[in-house]
Amino acid sequence: AQVSGHAWVYGNAWVSGTEYASGQLLGFSWDSWLGVDSVRWLRYGCELHKLSEWTRKLRWTLAKEYAPTELGLYANAHRALVRFCGSLPKERAK
């Protein structure tokens, strides 16, 4: 299966392979996948960005917006998630 661009995977969908990963973090679901151009995407809750755009500045900006009373927890959890997603395959399986 391929998931790319601004696609959503929901319901009883089944996606397998190392190009896609998903989970839950601090009460919200997340998904990470390789787009058709081998760019890795990360969706956390309603936020969708290329993995390379999940910078420290973005993580702290989102923490201030969504979890102002738990800034450190939120930003640090996302740092770990971004690092994990960065360790996933960077090219499509052949």
SULGITA-V563148 format. One record per backbone hydrogen bond with DSSP energy under -0.5 kcal/mol. NH is the residue of the N-H (numbers start at 1). CO is the residue of the C=O. Records with the same first field share a line. If there is no record, write none. Layout:
NH: CO / CO
This chain:
7: 4
10: 8
13: 10
20: 17
21: 32
23: 30
25: 28
28: 25
30: 23
31: 43
32: 21
33: 41
34: 19
35: 33 / 39
38: 35
41: 33
42: 49
43: 31
44: 47
45: 29
47: 44
48: 46
49: 42
51: 40
53: 50
54: 51
55: 53
59: 55
60: 56
61: 57
62: 58
63: 59
64: 60
65: 61
66: 62
67: 63
70: 67
74: 70
75: 71
76: 72
77: 73
78: 74
79: 75
80: 76
81: 77
82: 78
83: 79
84: 80
85: 81
86: 82
87: 83 / 84
88: 85
